């Protein structure tokens, strides 16, 4: 499924600092403002007590429908452009353009409306201070909050919105006490509900007409969609925020209205004073009027700040997409769209001037005008959800794998469209609000005319169609990572033409691929696209993203990344196109796409379009690509704190394969210390033992329980090691020495069948609607295993062993698998909770090697996978492995796969290469893989078969030992 290029760019350029509670409170901040504290009085006056409550209930139902539609969209496409993006993608570009500009105008004028509301209250206390002074103070506060880091803004809005919530709860409590006469004053009772015309003094028709100002009161709930573009974890935080926001806002409004109409006669309700202040006054609370006014002021300013945040992000997104001037794309060092914030506030001040011109009627005009734009935006959101779902299914998407799905599809979104359009039409039947239609329709026409001009500007060639530039330049493919002959030979079997749509070109491991088109001269680039294949059973996955870059005057600039449009849990065989496009185009002499290759990626249809004889916009407005590579960190030193004293660690596989997987005390002795052919123990050997299960051990509850039972059984495995250490300590005269032990954590793959039962509940890793990535299930199983493992360790009480860490038993990081990053980080946190580090030993070329620290591992060792290549082994692989380990601060695995003369030659060569590149004796921390007891077999042999054992001992000691190299 295609997604808008510059919109998903936000995922890499805007800082993701929003938490779920921030998103919820930003939505609360946008909603609970003058719409509740001031304009609710107007609604009561127009619809009566019962009509006002019913209007807010019906409005809340409409909000819930919109939020359910937005929840599916924002979870699947968490971008700052929000419903503008959705409308552009799933309805039409013109509707996207229209909704973007209307909503931005809505937000900008709402800011002024909130300032006006705050000024109304302040003016009662400080009538001699000019309004312009307060407006300047408000503007300074907004700039300070909105130009800082998004996380700081989110935190400040969280607390500002909390003040509103506390104020509402306090008002409701005071109102209930007043109704029942518990404040020291006579009870009001039901008089204001039933008397003076009853619940519906203006009839039921007034209820429907009251939905217009009610829509203004509820507008702002959709801000969650915009905040999703800066959310830390959209798949979790967006659905949670959607579910809680609509319910809580509905409760806030409805309960507040029930109390309010019971306290204040509907004839006296209006907009010149806060009804909530009146509640406190009636309840007889001293200074309550002042307190409530302060809350209303805070509330209005908080709502305006939320709208400043949302509108500035939307304007920035529009500028990136060619809908607004390009200077608005500028980001500060804090990743904040500075000019978009400033321009939004400047336009917001226009409403203040209009208010000064006509103070008696303008505020209510703004209420209805904003209500019109709100309901139109809500209708567009619902229509976009219908378009998204149809396209998602048409492209092969599995609806059950969506992290959040709109309930009752398609009835719910269709109902949302119809109801919101009906509310907009009802403006014609409200005499005082028809001006919103009269003003709104010309604005819509002007915006659509603006869209036609943008499209006309984009058509710079007489034919109106951009040229195919792909065939006019030179296409090249390179590796941005560690090249490897073995992987290169694998992908050579799939040499398809990457520019064609008839054959796929395959890419295997080795990091990223850079696909470059060099043009004969500069051109105006208007679009770049490439198609990717997914075939889950064959191990072919969509790339996590595609990054688009442009070259000008010898420098490269990035237009950002487009992420995969599908949840990682989607397992259909399907294709999707990654696209960048811009109506105005960018001037460049070369373009390239960067595609991460974790395992296998298949691409075709690389296509670049534009105009050779037209000058596009300069690429200098984009983000420059860094050219200085990171300085190598050097090898993981044995003395480094994160090595935890591990110099030479032997992998010990158990749990299967009979005698090969069973270790006795006699087996461990020659691994703990060097034993001569005559049986003399002379020097320490391996200082750490890493216990891990054979690959044939099932990662089910039953399989792992059997493995643990075997691991802690008497007279073998860990118990045997404990006894062997005591024996070797006596021989080497080292009392009190404890051998280091590392135990493994199982990796539970997504899609695996049933694991077992935990706490009476069946656990499986196939995913479910409530847990689509099976993350909760895997975390539960991991927690169960760690509890079993550490309980067994503590019961054993080994006197000669010390547990120094846990090992992640998965040799690659597959970011293309659902929930992988969160799962690995959970395992790291789980280990840390028990004061243990988590170690990792990835294979050569595995994805995630460069990111091992950020994934949560304490230390990592790379597998060269050189010796196992046999006659096909390339020394280049040993060189690359050593350089990779040095670049990222890793240790190296020493690998032995046989003890024949041919095997020994490869083993000697690998050790020589490690020494030559700074990974020799005492230069780096090492782990050792020897198949199944090959070193033990060698230690008990003579002649050629013993050389591997002696060579290993020589490498560890740094001196030659008889028979060793």
N, C-alpha and C positions, 0 to 999 in steps of 0.2 A: 504494500500500500504506500503510495507516495505521500510524503509530508512536506510541509513548506520548509524550504531550506533555511532562510534567515530566521525563522521562528524557532526551530529546534537549535539554532545557534545559541540561543539563550542558555541552553543546558551547559555549554562550555564557557560562556562569557559572563553571565550573571552569576553571582556567588550564591550557592545553595546553602542558605543558613536558616531557613524557616523550619521550625518544628511544628508538630500537629497542634499544640496549644497556641502557638503564635497564629497559625492560620485560622483557627476557630475564633480567636479574639480579634483578629483583623476583620473578619466577617461581622462579628458582634459590633466592633467599632464602627464599621460602615453603616450598619443597620440602626443601632440604638443611638440616635441623635435627636435632632429636632422632630423627626417623624413621630417619635413616641412622646417626647417630653413636651413638645409644643403643639404640633399639628394634630395630635390625637384629640385635642379639645375641639377643633373644627369638625372632625368626623362625628363626635358625639352630638354636636349642635345640629348637624345636617341629617343624621340618621336616627337620632334618639338612642336611649340606653340599650335596648335589645338589638336595634339595628347596628349600632357601633360594634357590639360584641360579635354579632353574626358576621359583619363585614370583615373583622379581623380573623375570624375562624376561616372563612372562605378564602381570604387572602393568604392565610397560612397554608391552606391546602394547595393553593397554586404555587406558593414558594416551594413546598415539599416536592411537587411534581418537577419544577425547574431544577431543583437541587439533585434529584435522582437522575435526571438527564445529564446535568453537568458533571455529576460524579463519574459516570461511565466515560465521558469525554476527557475529563481532566486526569483521570487515572491512566487511561491509555495514551494520552498525549499531554503530559504535564509541561506546558509551555507558557511563557509570559504573555503571548498574544491571545491566549485563552479563546473566547468565543469568536473573536475576529478570525483567528486561524481556522476554527472549526467551520464557520460559515463560508470562508473562502475555499476551504478544501471540500466540504460536503454539500454545499448548496450552489454557490457560484461566486466568482471573484468580485462581482459587483456588489453582492449582498455583504460579503466580507468587508469590502471598502466602506459601504454604507454603515454597517454596524460599528465598525471601528471609529469612524469620525463622530457618529451620533453619541456613542458611549463616552468618547473622550470629552465631547462638549458637555454631556451630562455630568461627568465627573468634575470638570473644571467649574461649571456653574454651581454645582452642589457645594464646592468649597466656599464660594462666596455666600451661598445661602446659609451655611453653618456659621460663618463669621457674623452675618447679619443677626442670626438668632442669638449668638453669644452677646453681641452688642446691645440687643434689646434688653437683656437682663442687666448688663453692666451699667447701662445708661440710667437705670433706676437708682443706682447707688452713687454714681459719679457723673451727674448730668453735665458738668462743666468741662469735662475732658473731651476734646474733639474725637470724633469717631476714627479719623485717620490715624491717630496715635495707637489706638487698639489694633487697627488693621495692620499697622507696621509691626507691632509686637507679635501678632499672630503669624505674620509672614516669616519673621525671624525664627520663631519656634518651629514652624513647619520646615524651613530650610535646614535647621540644625538636626531635626529628626530624620529627614528624608535624604540628606546627603552623607549620612554616616553608613557604617556597614549594616547590611540588611538584618543581621542577627540582633544588633543593638536596637534597630528600629522595631523589630518584632517584639523584643522584650519590653520596650517602652510602651508599645501599643497594648501589650498583654496587661500591664498594670493600669493604664488609663481606662481600658475597657472594664477592668475589674471594679473600678470605682463606680461605673454606671450600674453594673450588676448589683453591687451592694446597695446603691441608692434605690434601685427598683424594689429589691427585696424588703428594704426598710420601709418604703412607702406602702407596699402591700400589707405588711404586718401592721403598720400604724392605721391604715384604712380599715382593716378587718376589726381592729380593736375599737375604732370609732363607730363602726356599724353596729356593734353589739354593746356599745356604751361602756367599754372597759377602760376609757381614758379619763374618767372623772367628769364627763359631760353626758348629757342625755343621749340615749341610743338613737341613731338615725333610722335603723331598721331598713325596711323595703320600700320606704316612701318614694325615693327617687327612681326606683325600678318600675313600680306599678302606677304611681300617681302621675298627674300632669300629662295625660295623653297616653299612658301605658308604655309598653316596651317599644312599640313601633308607631310613634306619633305621626310620622310622614308616610306610613305604609311600607310594604316590603320593597316597592320599587326604589326607595331611597337607599336600601341596602346595596343594591347592585351599583347605583351611582356613586356610593361612598367607596367603592372599590378603587376608584381613581386615586384619591388621596392616600388610601391604604397602601396602594402599590408603591407610592412614594415612600411611605413609612418602612416598607419591607425592602426597598431597593438597597442593594449593598451586600445581600447574601451571596451574590454571584462573585464577589471579590475573591472567594476561595479559588476559583478557576485561575485567576491571574497569579495569586500567591503560589499556586502549584509549580510555576516555573522556577521558583527559588526554594522549593521544598527539599529537605535533605533526603527524604524517602517517600516519593509520591505514591508508590504502590500501597503503602501502609497509611500514611498520614492523610491523604486526600479522602479515601472512603470513610475513615474515622471522623474527619472533620465534617464531611457531608452529612453523615448520619446524625451527629450530635447537634450540628448547627440548626437545621430546620426544626428539629423537635424543641430545642431549648428556646429558640427565638419565638416559636409559636406559643410556648408556655409563658414566656416573658410578657408578650403582648396581650394574650387573651386574659390571663389572670389579672394583669394590670388594669385592663379595660373593665373587667367585672367589678373590681374594687372601685375604680374611678367613677363609673356611672352610678354607683351606689352612694358616693359621697357628694358629687357635684350635680345639681339639676341641669338637665341637658340644655335648657334655654340660656344658662349662664356660661356655658363652655365656649371657648374661643381660642384665638392664637396670641392674644396680647399678654398672656401670663401663663406660667407653667401649671397645668392641672395638678401635677404632683406636689408642687409647693402648696397648693390649696389643700391637698390631702393632709399634709403635716399641720397646716394651720387649723383645720377642722379638728384634728386629733389633739390640739392643744399642746403641742410640743414646743417649748421655748426655743427661739432662734431657728426653728426648723425651716422657715421660709428662706433665711439666708443660706442655710446649709444646702437646701435643695437647689437654690439658684446657683451655688458654686458647683454642684454636681451637674446641673444642666449646662453650665459654661464648659466644664471639663468634657462633658458628653459631646457637645457640639464641636469643640476643637478636635476631640479624638476622632469623630466621624469624618471631619474634613481632612485630617491627617491620613486616615485610611484611604480616602478618595484621592489624595495627592499621590500616595504610593501607587495605587492601582492605575490611575490615569497616566502617570509619568511612564510606567512600564509599558502601557499600551501604546503611548505615543512613540516610545523608543522602538517597539516592535514594528509599528507602522513605518518609521523611517528606514529601518533595515529592509523593509519590503518594498521600498520605493514609493510609499503612500504619503510620506512627509519629507521635509528637507533633510538631507543627509547629515548635516551638522548635529542633528538631534541623536545620532547614534553614539556620540562620544561617551565613553565611560571613564570614571575617575579611578584612582588607584584602589579604591574600595569596591570597584565593580558596580558603581552606581551611575545611572544615566543623568548626569548633571544638568545638561541643557534641557532635557525633557522635563525635569522637575521644575526648573526655573520658568520655562515657557508655560507650563500648566498653571503655575501660580499667577503668572502675569495675566493670562486669559481669565482666570478665576476672579481677578479684581474687577473685571468689566461688569460683573453682576452687582458689585458694590455701587458703581456709578449709576446703573439703572435703578437701583434702590433709592438713591438720593433723588433721582428725577421723579419717581412715583412711589413713595413709601407706603401709601395706604392700600394699594392693590397688587403691587409687584410680588410680594412674598407668596401670596396665594397663586399668582400666575406661575411662579417658579415651581411651586408644588405640583401643579397639574402638568406643566411642561416636562418636568423631570419624570413624572409618573408615566406620561406617554412614552418617553424614550425607554424607560425601564421595562414596560410591558412589551414593547417592540423587541428589545434585547432578549427578554425572556422567551418570546415566541421564536426568535432565531435560534436560541440555544436548543429548544425542544426539536425544532426542525433539523438542526445539525445532527442531533443524536440519531434521528431516523436515517439520515443520509450516511452517517458513520457506520451504523449497524449493517445497513444494506451493502455498503462497500466492503466492510470487513468480512462478511459472509461470502460475498461474491469472489473475493480474493483468496478464499480457502481458510479463513480464520475460524478457530473453534471457540464459539461463544462461551462455552463452559470454562474456558481458561482465562477469561477476562477477570482481572482482580476485582472489579466492581461492575455489576450489570444492572441496568435500569429495570426495576420490577414492572411487570405488566406490559411489557413491550408487545405490540406497538400502540396499545390503547392509551397508556399513560402519556407518552410524548405527543400523540395526536390531540388528546384532551388538553394538554398544555398549550399547544398552538392555538386551538379554537378559543379557549377561555381568555388568553391574553389578547388576541385580536378583538374579541368581543368587548373587553374592557376599553381598549383604545377607541373603538367605535362609539362607546357610550359617552365619550367626551362631547359629542354633538348634542346630547340631550341635557347637558348641564349648562344653563345659561352663563354662569360665571366662569366656566372652564372651556367654552368653545374656542376662546382665543388660543388655547394650546394647539388645537387643530389648525387654526388659521396661521399660526406662526410655525407649527411643526412641519406642515406639508411643504411650504416653500423651502424650508431648510433641507428637507429630504431631497427635493428637486435640485437644489444647488449642489448638494454633496454628490448626487449622481452625475450632474454636469461636470463636476470636478473629476470624477472617475473617468468620464469620457475623454477629458483633456489629458489625463495621465496615460490612458491607452493610446491616444493620438500621438503623444510625445514619444511613446515607446516604438511607434512604427516609423522607423527612420530610413527604411528602404522602400523604394517605389512599389515593389511587389508586396510589401507588408509582411513577408515571411523571412525569418532569419536564415542565414546560410549554414550549411553543414561544414563546420571547420575541421572536423576530425580527419577527413581525407586530404586536407590541404597542408597538414603538418606532419611531424614525425612523432610516432607513439613509441614510448620506451617503458620497460618495466624493470624496477630494481628492488632490492631487499633492504629494508631499514631495520636491521637486526644483525644476527650472527648467521652468515651464509653457511650452508652445510651441504656437502656433495650427496649425502644419502637422501636427504629430503628433496634436494634438487632433482635427483634421479627419479624419485617418486612422482613429483609433479610434472616431470617431462612426459609422462604417459598421457597427460591431458593438455595438449598444446593448442587448444582452440584459439581462434582469432577473437581477441577481447573486444574488438569493435563491432563484431557481428552478433546477430541475435539467433544464429543457427547452430553455434557450437559453444560449449562452455570451456573456459580455461580454469584449470585447477591450481590451487596454491596450498602448499603443505608447510606448516610451522614456520620457523625462521623469523618470527617477528612480524613487522608490518610490510606491506607492499606499497610501493610508490609508483603510480601509473601517470606518466607525464606526456602531455601533448605540447611539443615545441612548434610554434607557428613561424611562417616565413617573415611576418611583420606583425606589429601590434594590431589587435582587433578589439572590437566591442563585444565582450562575452556576455551573453544573456542567459545561457543555461548550460548545465553540466549534469549528466546522468549516467548511472551504471546500474545494471541489474545483478542481483545475487540470488543464489539457489539455496534452499534448505531441504535436506533429506535426512531427517533425524536418525533413522535406523542405520544409515551408512556413515554417520559421523560427520555429515556436512551441515554446517550451521551458518545462519546469517551472521555477518560481521556485526559487532556491537555498535559500530557507527562507521560513517564515511566522512572524512574531513576534506574540505575543498580549499585549495590554495591557488594564489595568482602571483605571477612574476612580473615585475616592472623595474627597469633600470638595474637589473642584477640582484634585486631584493625580493624575497618572497613574503606574501601576506596571507593570513588565514581568514576565510569567511565563516569559519566555525564548522561544527559537525552536525550531521543529521543522524540521529539515533535510529535503530531498528524500530519500526512501527508496531511490531508484534511482541507480546509478552514472551519471555523465554520458555514458558510452559507450553506454547503452541508447537505441536509436534507434527503438523501436516506437512506433506511434500508440497512445496509451494515456492514461488518466486516473489520478490519485491524489488521495486526500483527506488534507489536513493538519488535525490535530485536537489540541485541548487538552481535558483533562477532569480532574475531581477528584471523588472520592466525597463529600467534605464540602462542596465548593463554596466560592466566594468572594463576598463582599458587594461589589457595585459598582452605580453608577448609569449607567455607560456602559462599553462594551467596544469595542475596535478591533483590527484586524489590520493589520500592516505587511507589504507584499509588494513585494520589489524587482523592477523591470521593466527588464531589460537590453535586450531587443529587443521581442518580443511576449510577452505573458502573457494567457492566456484563463482566466477564472474563472467558476464558478457555484456554486450550492448553499450560499451563505453562511448559516449556521444557528447560532443561539444558543439554548441550552436552560437552564432553571433553574426557580426558584420565586419568585413575587412576594411571597408572604406568609411567607417563611421567612428568617431571618437567617443568612447564611453566615459563614465565617471572615473576619477582616479582611485586606485586601489589603496592609496596611502591612508585612507580613512579606516581601513581594516586593521587587524592586529598583526604587527610584524612577527614573523617566525623567528624564534631564537636560533642563532647559528653556532653558539658556543656549547660544545658537549660538556656534560658534567664531568668533573675531575674524578678519576678512578678512586675508589675507597680503599683499595688494597685488599689482600687476603684476610680472612677471618683468623686472627692470631689466636694461638692456644691460650694466651694470657688475657685475651679480651674479656671484659665482664660478661658479654652475652654468649661466650663459649662455655661458661659455667665449668671451667676446668677440663673440658673435653679436649684431649690431644689426639688420641687414637681410639676410635669407637668401632667395635665389631658388631655387625648385624647378625643377630641370632634368631633364626626362624624356627618356630615350634608350632604344635597344634595339629600336625598332619605328617604324612610320609614316613610313618613307622620310626625306625632307628635313626633316620636322617633328621627327623624332627624331635628327637629325644636326646637331651644332653645330661650326661652323668657328671659326677665330680671329677672323674678321670678325664673326661672330655674337656672340661674347662681349664684344667691345670696348664697345658701347653698354650692356651690362649691368654692366660693371665701372666705367664712368664715364659721366657725362652728356655726350652728343654733341649739339651744336647742329645746326640744320638745315643750316648751312654746313659742318659736318664738324669743328668745333673741339671738342676734349676739354677740359672745364672743371673738373669736380669728381668725386670718387669717388661711386659709386652703391652697388651691392650688395657687402658685404664678405665674404659667405659664399655658396657654391654647394652646394646639396643635390642630389646625383645619385641618381635613382631610376628603376627600369624602368617603362615603360608597363604598364598592367594586362594587356595582351595577351601579355606575355612569360611563357612557361610557367614555373612554379616546380618544374621538374624538373631533374635534373642536366644534361641536354643543353641545356635552355632557358637555364639560368643560366650555363652555360659559354659559350654563344654571347653572352649579354649581357656577360659580363666581357671576352670577346675584343673586342667592339665598344667597350666602355668604355675600354679601354687601347690601342686601335688608334692608330697614328701619324696625325697631322694632323687629328684630330677628337676630340670629347669632352674627356677630361681633358688630353690632349696639346695640343689646341687652346687650352684654357683656360690652360695653362701659358705658351704663347707669347703669348697675348693679355695676360696680366698683365705680362709683360716689356715689351710694347709700351706699355701704359698707364702703367707705372712711368716710362718715359722721358718720356712726354708730361706727366705730372703732377710730374715731378722728385721721385720718392720711391724712391730706390734701396734695395734690400733688402726691400721690402714683399712679404709673401706672402699670397695669398688663402686664406681658410679654406675647407676642403672637408669636407663630411659625406657619407658613403657609406651606402647603405641595406642593411639586413639583410632577407632575404625572410621572409615569414610562411608557414609550412607548416601548412595547415589539416588538422585531424583528418578522416579519411575519404578524403583524396586518394588517387589511384591510385599506382602504383609511381613512386618518385622516381628510382632508379637503383641503381648498385652502388658500395658503399664497402668497401674492404678485402676484396673478393671476395664480399661478402654483399649480397643484394638488400634494398633499403630501401623500405618503403612505409608509409603513414600510416593504414592502415585498422584498426589495432589487432590484437592477437593475445592468446591466453590468457596468455602471459608478459609482454606489454606492452599491456594492454587500452586504455590511453589513447594508445597510439602515442607516448608521451613519449620513450622511449629512441631510437626511430627519428627523431623530429624533432630531438632534441638532436644525434644523430649527423650529420644532414644540415646543421644549422646550423653545427656545428663544421667540417665539410668546407668549407662556403662561406666562412666567415671565414678559414680557412687559405688558400684560393685567392685571396680578395680581398686580404688583406694581403701575401701573397707577391708578387702582381702590383704592388701599390703600391710595395713596397720595391724591386722590380726597376726600376720606371720612374724612380725618383730625380728627381722633379720639383723643379726648383730654385726655382720661384716659388709653390709650393703647400704648404700645411700641413694635414694631416689632424687635425681637431679632435674628431671624434666619429662615431658610427654612428646611423642612423635606423631605428626599428622600423617596417617597412612594412606596418602593419595599423592602420586608423584607429579601431578600437574594441577594447575588452577584453571578450571574451565568456566570462564566468565560467560560463555554461551549457554551454560546450564542454569535453570531457574534458581534464583535465590542463592547463588554460589558465594558471592562476596559476603553477604550477611551470615551465611552458614559458617564460613571459615572464621570470621571475626567472632562469632558466638563461641566457637571452639577455643579460640585464643582467650576470650574473656572467662570461659569456664575453667581453663587451666590456671589463669591468673587468680581466680577466686580461691584456688587451693594453693596459691603461692608457688606455682610451677610454671616454667617457661614452656612454650610450644615450639618444637623444631620441625624442619621440613627438608626433604631431600628430593628435589624435582629432577626429572630426567632432562637430558640435553635437548634444548629447543622448546621446553615446556612453556606454555603461556603463564605469565605471572612472575617469572623469575625477577624481572626488573622491579617488581612491586612487592617483593616478599616482606619488606618491613611494614608497608602500609596495610598489608593484609592481616598483620597481627602476629607474625612469627618473630621469635626472639633471635633465632639464628637459622642459617640455611647452608646446605652443602649441595653442589651441583654434581650430577652424574655425567661423566664424559661419554659413557656408552661407546667407548672406543674398542676395548678388547673384545667385546661381544660381537663386533662386526667381522671378526676372523680375518680371512684373506681379503675381505673388502674394506678393511679398516684404513682410514686416512689419518695421517699424523696431523693434518689440518684441524681435525676435530679436537684433538688434545690441546692444540694451541688455542683454538677458539674457546674451549671450555675454561682453560686457565685465564684467558683474558676476560671472559664473562664474569668469572668468580672474582677477579681483581676489581673489575668495574663496579660490582655491586656489593663488595664486602662479604663474600661467601667463602666457605671452605670447599674442599673437593673430595669426592668419593674415589677411593682406590678400588679397582675392580679386578677380580681374578675369576676366570671362567673355566680354567682347565690347568692341568699340571704336566702336560706333555711338553716336548721340546719346542714345538711351534707355539703353543700357548705361552710358554715362558719367554719366548722372544718378544711377543707383543706386550707381555707384562713388564719386562725390562724396559721396553721402549716407552711405555706410558709413565713409568716412574722417572725415567730420565727427562722426559718432557716436563713433568711437574717440577722437578728440581731446577731445570733450566729457566722456568718462568716464575720462580719465587714461591713454589708450593712444596718445597722439599722438607727435610727433617727439621722440626721445630720452627719452620717458617709459616706454617698454617695448620689449622685444625683439620683432621682427616676422619672420614668414616670408611669402613672397609666392607666390601661385599665379596663373599667367596663362594657363591652358589650355595651348595648344601655341604657344609663341613669340609670343603676342599683344603683349607689350611690345616685342619686336624688330620686329614688323610695324608697330607704332605709331611706333617710333623712326625707321623708314625712310619714313614717310609725311609728308604735309603736311595742313594744314587740320584738320578735325574728327578725322580718324583719328589725328593726332599728339597730341591732347590727353591721352590716357591716359598716354602716356610722360612728358609734361611734368608732369602731375598727380602721378605717382608720384615723380618727381624732386623736386618741390616738397615732398611729404610727407616724404621722407627728409631733405632739407636743412633743412626748417623755414622756408623762404623761398619767395616766389612766383617762378616761372619762367615765361617767356613761353609762353602757351598753357595753362598749368596752372591748377588751381582755387586 
